[in-house]
Amino acid sequence: MGEIFQLLKRGNKSAMLAAIINSVISIIKGVAFMYTGNVAMFAETMHSLGDAANQFFVFIGSALSKKAPTEKYPNGFGRLVNLVLLGAVLIVGIMAFETIKEGYHHVVHPTESGGFAINIIVLAVATLLETFVLFKAMKEILHDIEVEASGLSVFGKSFANLSRAKPATKLVFMEDLVATLGGLLAIIAVVISHYTDLHQLEGIASMIIGAMMFFVVGKVFLDNAAGVIGQADEEMENKIGALVMADPDVKDIQGITVIKEGEDLHVELEIEVDPKLTVAAADDIKDRLEEKIMAEKGVVDVTIEIDEEDGVMTWKSKSELNPE
């Protein structure tokens, strides 16, 4: 029990915060929907409910993925977060389908909703809370990649570096971005529907919100399917390659592979050294490189093979091999 508690303390904090806030929001929206019958509010209720459940599972998955390797699972449990996220997106997919279906029904059979003031107040408060969670997720992205930013620069830098964020943080960011945009869209639809006869707009807004949820499902599914299989991190390969080649005793790199397993990085490296070096000297080089590479964020293990220099330069960064 103590081990589980310690693991939970290491879970993704932005996911836990988002889960708590979205649980509160979904309850408030659900009560408002039962009182007003507004289909845009129904869409937002389903959205927040799906996000809350999803983000709770993300928190659990990110925590359990920190479990130390065992004799039976020597590579650790890093990919567990990817598996949990694959399961979690199914929840969002179901919610998205129900949201689109209900929206379509309202477009075909439009009805006027009541409780205009309640709808606007609830949606406005919920959107502000979701914007707060979105901003926290943005800061978490920058923390993941060790980038400093403050004020409005947080927005630009978080979008620019989204692909480098941890899987759990990326999911929270995408879900709350869609939630914030969905809240604004629902407010616009409710206002226009109230002051005109275009009651179908609430249904259209519901369908658009559902479609945005499906976009998140597709994006997260593809990202985490790659993570489950074992995806190479080319950016880290280039970084470690440059670090290794900076060592005066390393003549060349025959091969380097950095595999992402959840939030963990596994490094395999084959280097060339002067064939005149003693075994002890070569071992010192290996120990020195291991220490430097293990100091890189996310690296959990390093395997280094040493070969004698063959006189042919092999190492080229991935950016040199695949120029844009």
PyMOL commands that set and color helices and strands:
alter all, ss='L'
color gray80, all
select helices_A, chain A and resi 2-9+13-36+39-64+80-108+116-144+153-160+162-164+167-195+200-229+234-245+279-294+318-321
alter helices_A, ss='H'
color red, helices_A
select strands_A, chain A and resi 231-232+252-261+264-273+299-308
alter strands_A, ss='S'
color yellow, strands_A
deselect
rebuild
show_as cartoon
